[in-house]
Amino acid sequence: MKPLIKVFILCLALFTRQASLAQTEADSLQYDDDEKIAKPEPDGEYRLGVIMGFQMNTLTGSEADRAQASYGLNGGMYVKRKLGKHTALQAELTGSFRGSNFKYINVDTQYTTIRLMYIDLPVMFMYMPYKNSNNVRLLIGPYYSTLINSSLYLNNNPLPEGNKPKVADYDYGIAAAYHYHTPFVGFQIKSKVGLNNINNGVYANTNSNGKTLNTFVLEFNLIF
């Protein structure tokens, strides 16, 4: 799967460069500086921007029967390519945290927290359903994630570096979002449902082999 990441990042970089050139060309055609400051430019064929927010995370599956929600931050960049009057394609490159807290009766032998950090690469189809307004935008598409860091807590204490949780180094799934766009900022609610069983045994002292472990994220983002 690693070559797939490189190809995706290369495509995103080319996509981003094209968007930057398009934005620069649009800026060069804008002569009224006062009007430009007072009123943001409407979306063109390409749009490059920033996405940031906070998220609620949890782990699901038979290995996560006592999982509880945890919270974290996410942020990165996006590039949007307009396809038609009411359709577009949006690609993102964001960093986000995953994981769960666990409530076990015997905390001496069970892990109490799994923390994971991923780089996410979603590519989503965007549909703007209203004829006279593009404020409301619906997005859906696949995403691929690569694991950057992971940690395991036993009895609320982090285990040494050599005892990282045994989980898959990649994830993939479906992302869906509702986006309300204003002239200055967009507000977005997005869910990411992991389809890959990331459980590789998690922790040697628990009977976790053969059980499933999947990620779930609910994001609340600002789009600039």
N, C-alpha and C positions, 0 to 999 in steps of 0.2 A: 504493500500500500504506500510505501514511502515515495516511489516514483510518481504516484498520483498526486501527492502533496506538491511536489516540485512543479509538475505540469500545471496544477491549479494556480499556484502562486505566480508562475510565469504569465499565465493568461490574465490573472487579476492585475498584474503589474502593467501589462500591455493595455488592458482595458482602462486602467487608471490614467496612464500616460495619454491615451486618446482623449479621455474626459478633460484632463488638464489643458491640453492643446485647444480643445473646443471652447473651454471656459475662457482661456486667454484671448482667443479670437473674438469671442463675444464681448469681452471687456474692452478690446481695442476699438470696437464699433460704438461704444458708449461715450458720447462727448459731454453730456450734461452731468458734471460731477455732483452738483447739488442734488439733482434728482436721484442720482445713483445712491447717494448716502441716505436720502430720505425714504427711498422705496427699494426694497430688494428686487433683484431681477427675477423674472419668472423662470421656471424650469425650462432648460433647453433640451437639446437632443441628449446631451450627457450632463450628469451632475455628480460632483465629487464632494463628499462631506464627512462629518464626524458623527458617531453614535456613542452614547454613554448612558449609563443608568445603574440600577441595582436589580437584584434578582433573588428569587426564592428557589432553593434547590432541594432535591431529595433523591434518594435511590429507591428503586422499586425492584420487585422480584422476590423469589423465595428466600434469598439470602438476606433480604432487607425487611423481614417481617416486623421488626421493632424500630424501623427507621423513623426519624423525626426531621422536620424541616430545618435547614440551615440557610444563612443569608450571606450574600457577597456582592461584589461590584463587577461590572463588565464595561468594556469600552473598546473602541477601535475606529475603523474607517469603513466607508461604503462607496460604491460607485454605481450609478443608475444609468441605464441605457433605455431611452424611450423607443418603443417599438411602434406604437400607434397613438391615436388620440386618447385612448383609455387603457393602454397597456404599456408595460415596461418590464425590464429585467434588472434586478438589483443583486449585486454580489457584495459580500461583506468579509472583512478580515478583523476579527475581534478576539480579545482574550477574556475568558470567563472562568469563574470558580464553580466547582461541583462538589457533591458529597452529601453527607448526612451526619447527624448525631444519632446515637443509638441508645435506647433505654433498656438495659439488661438487668436482671436480678443479681447475677453474679458478675460484678465488674472486674473481679480479679483475673478471670479467664477469658473475658470477652472484650473486644475492642469497643470503645465508646464513641469514636469519631473517625470518619474517613474524609480526608480533604484532597481534592483533585483540582489541578489547574490545566485548562485546555486552551489551545488556539482553535477557534471555530472558523469554518469556511462555508457559509451558507450561500446558495444561489437560488433566489426566489423569483417566481413570476408575480408581477404586480398587476392588479386589475383595479381601475378607478370606475366605479359603477354608475356615477351620476353624470348625465349629459352636460349639465351646465356648471359643474363644479368638480374639481379634482382633489378636494379636501380630504375625502374619505378614500382610503386605499387599503385593499386586501391583498395579502401576500402569502404564498405557500411555495415550498420547494425543499429539496434535500439539503443536508449539511454533512460535512465531514469534519471531525475533530482529531487533533493530535495531542497526546498527553505531554505536558511540559514538566509537571512536578506532582508528587503525591506524598501524603504523609498519613500515618496511622497513630491513633491515640489509644492507649490502654490505661484504664482507670484514670482517665482524664489527663494523662501524661504522654507527651510525644515519644514514640519509640525511636531508637537510634537510626541513623541514616541507612544502615544496612538492613533494617527491618521495614522497608517500605511495603505498602500493601501490594499484593500480587494481583494486579489488574492489567487488562489489555492496554497497549500503548496507543490505541486509536478507538474512536467511536464514530458512529454515523446514525442518522435518523431523519426525521421530518420536522421542519420549522414552519410555523404558521403565525401570522401577525395581523393585527388591526392597527392602522396608522391614520391619525388625524393630522393633517398638514395645515399650518397657518402660514402667513407671509414671512414670519420670522423664525419659527421653530415647529418641529413636528413632535407629536406625542404618540408613542407606540407601546402596545402590549403584545408580547411575543412568547410563544411556547416552543420548546424544543423537546421532542420525545425521542429518546435514544432507543434504537432498535438492536444494537449490538450487545450481546451478553459479555460484559467486561470482566466477569469473575474468572480469575485464574488460580483460585485457592485462597485469596485475600490474606489470611493469616494462618501460619502453620499449626497453631495450637487450637484451632477451631475446626469443626466438621463442616466445612463450606464447599468441599468438592462436589461437583454435580449440581449445585444450586445456581440460580440465575441472579444477575445483578445488572440493572439498567439505570440510566440516568434520566432525570426529568428536571427541566428548568422553566421557570416563569419569569420573564423579564419585563421591567417597566423602564422604557428608554426615552431619552430626548434625542431628536434628530436635528442636526444643523447642516 
